[in-house]
């Protein structure tokens, strides 16, 4: 195993794309720990009262990740995400029209190492909105991340919400429609099976999303991996 350096003549745009991906990897792997460390310093230091105030805020705001979150279009539209998507590149291909008057349950797989595809398509930029106008995507992730001080605010700004049953139900029960609940079916277990040249899906024992679909009266929509309300014309 050896280190391979990029050629000097790599275009500047490609270098910026690489930096964008590196900062995202840092955010995914280390930012939560950094935020916890910062919170510990506040509690143990001279500014302990700020930590206490934030604890009170978390207590008051604890249910927000299960009730649609608190997204920020400013964060979702950061220029860095454009370079992030272009690096791979990440694309979203539309195969079916979705009526914005209804809610949808979307299954995403494979998980991959860092869920780059789901994050790039559903948590950044206008890609999803442009293809499916009137629909707002909610990417469901492990509830444990929302117990991390400060980090929870950041991921909610990107449009992530809890993967709990209550959270999925909240999105699908929106009376006016226009909500899309995205579940990474294979979960974190599937990320451990991400290897070059192979595609392993852990879906046979993952029936939770099917139970949620049945509970809320959803059926398959024209062979598309979305779920569509039974009261529609499909």
N, C-alpha and C positions, 0 to 999 in steps of 0.2 A: 504494500500500500504506500503510495507516494503522493505528494502534493503536486498538482498540475496548475500552473499559472496561466491566466488568460493572455492571449497575444496582445501586444501593445496596440495593434491597429483595430481593436474592437471598437465599434462605433460608440459615441458618447451616449446615445439613446439606450443602447443595450446595457451599458454600465449602470445607467439610472434605473433601468428595469430590475437589474440584479440587486441594487441597493434597496429598491422597494420591496422585493421579496424577502431580503434579509431582515428588514425591519418588521415585516409581518411574522416571520419565524420567531424573532425575539418576542414579539407581542404574544404569540401563541404559547411559547414554551417558558418564558421568563418573566413576562410583565406581571402576572398574577403574584409570583413570589416577591417581586420588587414592591408591589403595592402593599403586600402584607408586611414587608419589612419597614416600609415607610410608616404604616399605621402603628407598628410596634414602637418606632422611634418617637412618634407623636405622644403615645400613651406614657412612655417611660421618660420623656424629656420635659423641657420647660413649657412646651405647648400641649400638655396633656389635655387641657380643656377643649382643644380642637378635636382631639380624638374622641372625647366624651360626646361632644356635639354631633360628631359623625355617627357614633353608635346610636344616638337618639334618632337621627335621620334614618339609619338603616332599619331600626325597629318600626318607625312610622311607614317606611317605604318597602317593607319586606315582601308584600304581596304583588308589587308592581311587575316583576318578571313573569308572574302567572296571570296577569291581566293586560296583556298586550304590550308590556314593556314601555320604553320611553325613547323612541328613535329620534335621531337628529339628522336631517337631510344635509346639514353642513358637513358632518363627519362622514356620512355615506358618499358625499360628492368630492371628497379630498382628491386632489390631482394625483397623489401617490397611488391611489387605487387603479387609475388608468394604466400606469406603468406596470403595476402588479399583474393586471389581467393580460397585458400585452406580452409579458415575459414568457408565458407558457405556449401559446396564448389560450385564454379561457373564452369559450364561446357558448352561447345558449341558442339552441336550434328549436324553432317553433314548428310543431307538427299538427297542432290543433288549436282552433280558436276557443277561448274561454270567456263565457259571458260574465262580465263584471257584476252582474246583479246577484250572483251566487257566491258561495264560499267553496273552497277546494282543499282537499287533503292530498298533498304531493309527496311521493316517496322518492328519496334520493339515494343512489348507490353507484359505485362503491364509496365507502368512507374515505379511503386513501389515508396517507400518513397524517396530513394536517387539514383535511377537508377543504382543500384549496378551491375545488370547483364550486362547492356549495357557497362558500364565503364570497367568492368572486362574482357569482351570478345573483345571489339573493341579498347580500349585505353591502354591496358597493355599487355606486353609479346608477344610471337609468336603464341598464340593460333589460331587466325584467319589466319595468314600467313601459318601455318603448314597445316591447313585443306583446305585452298583455296590459294595455291601458285600463285603468280603473281598478286594478288588482294590487293589493299591498302584501308583499311576502313577509312571513315570519319564520325565521329559521330557529328550530327548537334544539337546544343543546342541554347537556347534563346540568341539573339544578345546582350541583355543588359549586359551580363557577359563580353563582350569584350570591354566595356567602362570603366572597372575597372582597374586602374593603376597596373602594375606588375602582378596582377592575370591573366590578359589576356595572358601574355607570358607563364605562367605555364600551363594553360589549352590548349593552342595551341601546346605546347611541347608534350602533351599527344595525340594529333591527333584530337582535337575537333575544329569544325568550326561553323560558324554562321548558323542558321536555316532559314535565309532569302531566298527568291526565287532566288536571284542572286547567292548565295553560292551553292545552290543545282544544279542550272543550270551549274555552273562552273565545278562541279565534273562530272556531267553526260555528259558534252560536250567534255570531254577529248578525243581527236582524236585517240590516241593509245590504248584506253581501259585500263583495269586493275584498275579501280576505283569503289569503292562500297560506295554509299551514304546511311547512316543509319539515319532514322527518327523515333523518339519516337512518335508514332502516337497520343497517348492520351494526350501528353503534360503535363504541370505542373498541370492542372486541375485533371488529373487522379491520381496524387500522393496523393491528398487529400482523395481519396477513397481506400487507401491501408490499409486494416484491416486484422488481423489474421483470417484465415479460410474463407476468401471471395476473390472473383476475379471480380472486376468491370472494364469493359473496356469502355472508351469513344471514340467510333470510328464512330458512326452513323453520326455525324455532322462534322467529321474530313475528309474533302474531298480534302484538299490541296495537299496531296501527290499523290492522283489520278489525279488531274489536271496536276501536274508536270510530271507524267508518260505519260499522253496523249500528253502533249505538246512536249515531247522529243521522242515520238513514241515508247513507251514501252508497253509490254503486259505481262500477267502472264506467269511464266516459270514452266510448268509441275506441277502445283498445289503448287509450292513452293512460300513462301511469298516474293520472290524477283521479280524484274521486269527485263525483258530481251528485248534486242533490236529487233525490228521487222525485221531487215535485217539478222537475224541468222536463223539457221535451226530448231529452236524450233517451 
